Amino acid sequence: MGMGWHILRRKALTALAAALACVHAAAWGAEGTPFSVSVAAPALSLVPSSSPSDAGSPGPLPPLQGHLGPELFTLSMPDEEVIARYTDGLRSGRGDWLQGVLDRSLRYREVITRAIAARKLPRELRYLPAVESGFQGRALSPRGAAGLWQLMRNTASPYGLRMDQWLDERRDFWKATDASLDKLAENYAIFGDWYMALAAYNCGVGKLSAIVRRYPGSDYWALRRKGVLPRETAAFVPQFLALARILSYPGRYGLSIGWDPSAQWARIPVDRCVDLRILSRESGVPLDILTAGNQELNFPMTPPGSYGYQLKVPAQYGDAVLKTLASATLPLLEFSVHVVSAGDTLFAMAKKYGVSVDLIQEFNPQLAPRTLRIGAKVLVPVRPAGVSG
């Protein structure tokens, strides 16, 4: 939505190449329901959608196929020369690069697959984060779009995604997936066509609606041929369809298909600020896994209990994390985020919040005390009321 294809071109087709590295249709198939400590996930089934046939419907998953079987899609592939051209262009010479994105996609595929199935949307939408971000959770475009799905702030806000000094939920792979798929479903309800829904995801509903008013009765492909779409949007849909064709059957295009199971994630409520570094040490969950699962955090620290934050961990670590959170091994601290202003010093901050300079530096190892930058955010630990030293 925000990063899109214009960045791919400027960076020598980097993200474009990355977009190929998703998962084989079989590997992306129906898997176990996402595990959640806090909320039981409903049982889901893949059933035909009520969407028009030309838009595609999820339907039952196709059987596993070899290289000779027909290609089956839930989102129809129109016979447009530009799609074939992009398909041919994408398949050449980027294997190592694509494999890296394929590996990253394994972390998110189960959550995305289930969210798509729950909404009865075309399964090919699972490949949209590949073209938007290369499945990089902290991707940020020059225009300010963030996360796997490259959501802009004005797009994310109506879906309840929080963006403040503690976190940016556009980078929350679970919540951003729900928001992005809801947005795509709403676009489809407005335009009645998945190609138009994807175009609107790229350029915005308002802009596309204005174009449609000027050229009534024209579908996406007609608008594209007229040359009236934004340049990026004119490329976005056929490039996405080319990607969907390749990524649905990556083995046919020279990509290595992995058979490792996708990650099963648990969401665990956290009722206070918790340092991920300490949680990792005490629970045995590798810090890189905790960090990767919670990339919306602006600090290696969960926000205050009032946020109702849910920590995402691989399901196999759920019991260990719950046990650690319930124990007395984690420091009972609360935190404030202090925004540096002119004249601020660490000593003045320490005095204001009633903590030591050393404690502030402990939680902000990147901070340079002699060169505090105006506007920088400093995490300041504060003991809760009623808790003595």
Helices and strands as residue ranges (DSSP letters): H 4-10, H 14-18, G 53-55, H 81-90, H 95-105, H 109-119, G 123-127, H 128-133, H 153-156, G 157-159, G 169-171, H 173-191, H 194-203, H 205-214, H 220-226, H 231-248, G 250-253, E 265-269, H 276-283, H 287-293, G 305-307, E 310-314, G 315-317, H 318-326, E 334-339, H 346-353, H 357-363, G 369-371, E 377-382
